[in-house]
Amino acid sequence: MTPHDSVCFLHRDYGMVGLGEITRFETDSPTAADVWWEALCDDLEHETEMPGAEATGPVAFGSFTFDPDRSSSRSVMIVPQTIIGRWPGYSWLTQLSWGSVDEDPPRPQPAPPSPTAVTMHDGVVTAQQWRLIAQQVQDIMGPDDLEQIVLMRDLEAKAASPVDPRWIVETLHSRFPHAYTYLVEGSVGVTSKLTVGVSKSLVSSRVLTHSPATDENHEVLLAALQNEGPLAAHHAEIVERTCESLAQFCDTLHIPDCPGAVFTERSNYLVSDVTGIHSPDQGSCLTLVDALCPPAFVTGLPPHRAQFVLAEVEHVDRGRVSGPTGWVDSLGNGQWVTDCRGGQIDGTDPSVVHIFSGHPIGHDDDTEILSRATEHSIDLLREIFTTTSQSHS
């Protein structure tokens, strides 16, 4: 990867990086992007030594705005000039051009420098303001109307010089190798939430439900892993909504009998991997992205009602953080993630990174406990950007 004009989508030892840009498309929805991508692929002439192999032809990387009606950011699809990928069993290089392709392969780059003199500041919402907003949200919530809402806090990381996005990618991928690490147009982060993946006829979607990593929640989590208790019921409702969205595109669906768990440094999550058989005539993975977004993981439950409330009460412009980010190939395959945490490198000042962390609120949750959990997550973000930068330098 190069310091500028690079994109990536990585998972464990596999993934893709893109260098340069052959074309782009700015839009507001995955549906519009799907129409553009289909038309572009119909006009492309390309040769391949690996016909039918996933992601080995033209690929577009995308990052979509969480709420385009109240954001200054635009959704974007980018087709890189060079794509380098490694999948289980094969690796490849794709080069695209309007004329003749460059016969010289990409050169290895020096290691990215870590940011220096990083200072962290509150963003639009401070800890006290977040707590007050959380209490206001609880006052208007009800189990028959809004069960949960994911409320965002933000930070601003300021470095002495422009931040190399490759350093953020390297840091996150090495720290969380089993999650998905992404970088598209300055939107960068890492998440375990695979909103949808399409590989030939197989569709997969990982449903995650927040479960605070506290001693008080230990028994609740154990019960939920046996499909018992309110947390399990909450998770089952989100799984059901996911299946309802996927059913219109899939002939069959498989749901695990009991959820599993994902453990991180600051949070635990219930997890169910829903899989199905997808018919190619139902559209590309972008069609499924549009049907599954916004997920409850980044908005609340029910998702669209929660997003409507967020538009009224949340002071933070999430931009493309917590919107779907991923890739699509010319055959309709792809992988798309959404996350309640993430970063956005400032478009006018690359020495500034806006960092976001969303936290779920129930109508009867203790806001003081939630506020402490929020601070723990914010502390982790501070640690990544300050302690790591000092040790690297």
N, C-alpha and C positions, 0 to 999 in steps of 0.2 A: 504494500500500500504506500501511497505518497501522501504528504501532508495535506494536499488539496485535491479536490475532485476525486475522492475515493469513497466507495460504499462497501459495506460488508454485511454478511449474515452468517453467523458461526454457531455451531452446536457441537460440543465435545471436540473430537479431532476432525470434524467435517465442516463443510460450508463453502461459501463463495466470497470472493472479493472482486470488486469492479473498479477499473481505472479509467479516468477520462469520462467523456460524455459525447455520445453521438446524436442524441436528441432527448427532449424532455416534454412533459405535458403537465400543465398546472390545472387543477380541477377542484371540485368540492366533494366528489363521491366516487366510491369504487365502481358503481355502475357506469358512470361516464368514462372512467378510466378503462373499463373493460371494453367499451365500444371503440375507444381510441386504439387500444392494444390489438384488438382483433383486426381492425382495418390496417394497422401498421404491419402486422405479421402477414396479412394477405398480399401486401405489396413488396415484401422483402424477398430477395433472391439470396439463398444461402446454401452452402454445401457443408456436409458434415461427414466425418469418418465414423461417427457413432450414431447412426439413425435410430430414433426412438428412445435414446438414453435421456433420462430426466435432466433438465437444466443445461444440456450441452449445446443448445442452439442459442438464438437471441433470448435475452432475459431482461426484464424491467424490474428495477427496485423501486418500491413505493413507500411513502410515508404520508398518512392522512391526518388532517386536522381533527381534533376531538369534537369540537363544536364550531363548524365554519360560520355559523350565524353571529357568533360573538368573539371571533378571534381575528387578530391581524395577520396570522399565518395562513399560508395557502398549502393545500395538499399538492403533492408532486409525485410524478413518475419519471424515473431516469433510466435511460438505456446506456450502459457504459460502452466505451470503445473497446475495452479489453476485459474479459471475464476469466478468472482463474478459479477452478473449483476442484474439490475433492469430496467424493461420495464413497460409501462402502463399496469397494471393488474396483473403482476407477477414478482417474483424475483427468482433467482436460483444460485446454486453453481455447477460448473463443475470441476472435477478433472481428470487429465490425467496422465498416467504412462506407462512405458515400462513393468512393472510388476504389483505389487499390489499398490493401491492408499493409501495415508496416511489417516488414519481414523480420525486423529485429525484435526478439522477445523482450518483455519487461525486465528491467534490471533490479536486483536486490537493493533495497534502500537501507540507509543507516537506521539504527534503532531510534525510535522517537524520543525526544528529550522530555523529561518530566517538567511540569510547570514549576516555577519558582516564586517565592514570596506570595503564596496563596493566602488570601484573607476571605473569611466567610461572613456574610451579612444576611440579616433577615431580608426576605423579599417583600412582596405586597402584604403578606399575612404573617404577623408575629405569633408566638405561642399563645399569648393572652387573647389576641383577636381570634385565633382559631378556636379556642375554648368557648368564647362568647358566641361565635357563629354556630358551633356544635350545639350549644344549648338552645339557640334560636331554632335550629333545624329540628331538634327533638320536640319543641313545642308545637310544631305543625305536623309531626309525624303521627301515624296511626297504623296499627297492624292491618287494617282493611284498605289502607291507602298507600302507605309507604313503609316497608319493613326495615329498609336499611339504605343509607346513603354514604358514598365514598367522598369525603371532603378533603380537598387538597391544601397542603402547605407548600411554600416555596422558599428557596434559599438562593443567594447569589454568590458564586465563587469568582473572585477577582484575582487574576495572576499578574505578574509583572510584565509579561509579554504574551503574545497570542498562544493559546492552548492548542497543542497538536492533538487532534482528535484520535490519532492512532494510540497515543498514550492512554487515553481513557479506555479504548477498546482493549488494549493489552492488559490493563489493570483489571478490568471487569472480567474478561475472559479467563484470566489466570486465577482470579479469586472465586469465580462461580463457573467452573468449566462445564458443568452438566446442564446449565441453562442456555438460553438463546441470547447471544450478544449481537447487537445490530448497530449500524451507523448509516444513516441516509440523510443527506442535506443538513448536517449538523445535529440531527436528532439522534441521540446515542443512549444506550442503556442495556440492561440485561434482565431477562424475565424467564420464568418457567411456564408462563401462560401462553400455550399454543392455541390461538383462537381457532384456526383451521389450517390443516395441511392436506393437500391433494397430491397423491402420487399414483399416476395412471388412474385406476378405478377406485383406489382406496382413499377414503376420507377419514381424517382423524381430528378430534377436537379435545383439548384438555380443559376440563372444567375445574377451576380452583375456587375455594371458599376460604376467606380469611378466618384464622383462629389464633387469637393473641397468644404469644409465647410467655404466659405467666403461670405462676404456681397455682393461682386460683382456677385456671382454665385446664389444668392437667386432666382432671376426671372427666370434664366435658368432652375433651378431645378423645379420650379412651372410649367413652360411650359412643361417640359419633362414628368411630372406626368399626363399631359393631351395629351400625345403622340404628342407633338409639339416641333419643334426646332431641332438643330443639335445634342444635347445630346440624345434626344429620338431616332433619326435616328441611332446614333452610337449604342445605346443599342439594338435597333431592329435588327441590323445587327448581333450582337453577339448572340441574341436569335435565329435568323435564322440559324446560323452556328451550334449552339447546337442542334437544331431540326434536321438538316441534319445528324449529327453524331448519334443521337438517333433513327432516322427513320429506319435504317437497323436492329435494334433490337426490335422495338416496332410495334405492330399492329395499335395502335392509339396514338395520342398525343394531349394534351390540353395545350393551351397557353392563359394566361390572356389577356383580351382586352387592359388593360392599366397597366403600371408598378406601383409598390409600391415603398417604400423607406425604407432604413435602416439608422438610425442616430447613429453615434458614437461620441466619444469625439473630434476627430480630422478630421473626414471625413464623408461625406454622400454618399450613394450608391443608384442608381436605382436598383430595384430588380424585377425579374419575375420568378415565380416558374413553371417550365415546368414539366408536368407529362405525363406518358404513361403506356400502358399495355405491359408487357414484356413476351415473350414466353420462358419457361425454356430451350428449346432446342437451344437457342441462346447463351448459356454460362453463366458464373457467372458474378457477378458485376465487377470482374477484367477485363473482356472483354470490358465492357463499359468504365471503367477507361482508358484503353489504347486508345479507340476511342475518348474520350473527352479531353485528355491531349496532349499538354499543353493548358490550357484555356487562353483566352485573358486577363483574370483578373490578371495573373501573368507574361504575356509576352508582349502583345500588340495586335494590329490588322493590318493585319491578323496574327494569332498566330505563325504559323511555320516560316513565313518570319521574324517576330519580334524576335523569338528565334535565328534565323540565325544571325541577326544583333547583338543581345546581345552577342553571342559568339565572335564577333569581337571587340566590344567596351566596354563591361562591365568587369571591373577589378576584380570583386568580385566572389569568388567561393561560390555559394549559398549552395552547399552541398545538403542536403535533405530538406532544407527550400524552400518552394514554389513548391516542388514536391508533388504528391498525398500521403496522409496519411490516414489510416483508418483500417477497419477490414472486414473479409469475413468469413462466416460460411460454414458448410459442405453442406448446401442446396443452396449455391450461393448467399444468402442474404448478405448485407453489406452496409457500409456507408463510403464514401471517401471525404475528403476535400482537398482544396488547398488554399494557402494564400500567399499574397505578403508581409506578415510580419511573423516573427517567430524567434525562438532561437535554438541554437545547443550547448549543453554542450560539451566542448572540450574533445576529446577522450583520450588525454594523461594527461591533467591537469584539473581535475573536479572543480577546483576553478574558472575556466574561462568559461564564457558563451558568445558565439558569437551571436549577435543580428542583425537582418536584417530588413530593411524597404524599400519596393519598392514603387515607385511613377510614375504615368503615365505622359507621355510627348506627346503633340500633335505637329504637324509641325508648328503651328502658335501660340503656347502658350508663355506667358511671362515667361522666365526662372527665373527672379527675384521673381515673385509671387510664382512660383513652388518651388524655393529654400526656401522661407519663410515657405511654407506649409510643406516642408520636415523637416525643423527645428522644427516645431510644433510637428510632429510625433516623431522625435528623442527625444524631450523634454519629451513626454509622456513615452517613454521607460526608460529614465533616472529616471523619477519620480517613476515608478513602482519598479525599482531596488534599488533606494537609499532611498527615503522617506519612503517607506513601510518597508524596512529592518530595518531602525532606529526605527520606531514606534513599530514594533514587538519585537525588542530586548529590 
